[in-house]
Amino acid sequence: CLDDIGEFLSDTLGKDSPSEVATLTEVIFKKTLGNIFFVKQALEELVRKNAVFYDTIMFSWEYNVSTVQLDNYISDDVIDAIKSKITGFPTEVRMIVVMMSFIPNN
């Protein structure tokens, strides 16, 4: 399963081999236990926090933080990850999300 996550990350980030993202793979696997939904959420969270970024000079996706720093960037809980996304929205969007949550689903 770790190898699959490594393949997924190397493909997603446009790397030639999973060994180029080994540190990232280990941290994400540790946090997500290989659940692909959580892997995707963790990667999105790292991009949002600029721990994984697109280098416009090298024209490639990069990460340059240590394992400990990466570990601190990723939430332990999916709920925390979703909350983190919502708190990153502009105030107006958050207010709309709150109002929409009160609309019945029928």
N, C-alpha and C positions, 0 to 999 in steps of 0.2 A: 504494500500500500504506500510506503514511503517513496518507493521508486515511481509509482504512478503520479504522486503529487509532484515529485521532481520533474517528471516529463511534462505535466500540465503547466507548471510554473515556467519551465524553460521554453515551452511552446508559446505561452501567453506573453512572455517578456522578450520573445524573439532571440533567444540564446541558442547556441549550437548544441550544447549538451547540458544535461541536468547537473553536471559537476560545477558549472558556472553559477548555479543558484543553490548550492548545497547548504550553506548556512541559512539562507532564507527558507529552504525546504524544511530543514530540521525544526526551526522555530515555529513555522506555520503548522507542521504536522503535530508538534507537541501540544499546541493550543487547540487544534481542531480534531485530533485523532483520525484524520483522514477523511472526514465528512466533507464532500465536495462543496456543499452549500456553504459550510462554515469556512472552507478554504477560500472561496470566492469573496465572502464577506471580509475575511481577514486581509486579503490582498487589497480590496477596495479601501479598507481602513488605513492600511499602510500608505496607499497612494494619497488619500485625503490628508494624512498627516505628514506628507512629503518624506517619508522614510524610504519609499520606492518612488522614483521620479524619472521622467524622460529627459535625458541629457541632449539638449538641442545642438551641442557642439559635436558630440560623438554619434548622434542620431540613434540612440539606443536607450533602453530602460536600464536603470542602474539602482543600486542600493549601496550605501557606504556606511552603514552603522553596524555596530557589533551585535552579537547574539543577545547580549543583555539588553541593549537598547531596543532591539526589535521586539524582544519579549515584552518589554514595558509598553510598546506602542499598541499591542493587540489586546483587546478585552478578553477576559476569561469567559464571558457570558454573551450569548447572542443578543439578549435584551440590552445589555450595556452597549453593544455595537450599534444596535438600531437607535438607542437613545442618543448615542454619539452622532449618528447621522442627522437626526432630527435637530439636535442643538446646534448643528452647523448651518442649518437653514436660516435665511433672513427672518426677522421677527414677523413680518407680514405672512410669510409662508407657514410659520409655526402656528400663527393664529388661525389660519385657514384649516390646517390639519386638525386643530382642536375643535373648531366648529364642525368640520366634516365628521368627526368621531361621534357627534350627537345625532346624526341623521340616521333614521331607522334603515335597516337593510331589507326592505320588503317591496 
